[in-house]
Amino acid sequence: MAEHEEHEDHDHDHDHGQENSVQAEVFLALRQQNLELLKIASQVAGYGNSTSPIKPEDKRAALERIWDIYSEFYEWIDPEETEAEGDE
């Protein structure tokens, strides 16, 4: 392989690695935002600062309440994504 071809391959690998790094950073940032939104939703639902654990028989209702609030918040933040999911 010529030196020029080796250099091009190395540049391509480097660009691909940077692209993967940027994608990973975006993915992690979105996950962090989702976790923060979930925390806010649990607080709004009344479970964020509770000192006692949720009773097993109340778990399903608590999760549904938190999920409803989270979904509403998420729709406000990214309405285009929720519309796209509804089209599927």
Contacts in CASP RR format, 6 or more apart in sequence:
PFRMAT RR
TARGET T0000
AUTHOR 0000-0000-0000
METHOD contacts of the structure
MODEL  1
MAEHEEHEDHDHDHDHGQENSVQAEVFLALRQQNLELLKIASQVAGYGNS
TSPIKPEDKRAALERIWDIYSEFYEWIDPEETEAEGDE
34 74 0 8 1.000
37 70 0 8 1.000
37 73 0 8 1.000
37 74 0 8 1.000
37 77 0 8 1.000
38 66 0 8 1.000
38 70 0 8 1.000
39 48 0 8 1.000
40 73 0 8 1.000
41 66 0 8 1.000
41 67 0 8 1.000
41 69 0 8 1.000
41 70 0 8 1.000
41 73 0 8 1.000
42 48 0 8 1.000
42 66 0 8 1.000
43 49 0 8 1.000
44 69 0 8 1.000
45 62 0 8 1.000
45 65 0 8 1.000
45 66 0 8 1.000
45 69 0 8 1.000
47 54 0 8 1.000
47 62 0 8 1.000
47 65 0 8 1.000
47 66 0 8 1.000
54 62 0 8 1.000
71 82 0 8 1.000
74 81 0 8 1.000
74 82 0 8 1.000
75 82 0 8 1.000
END
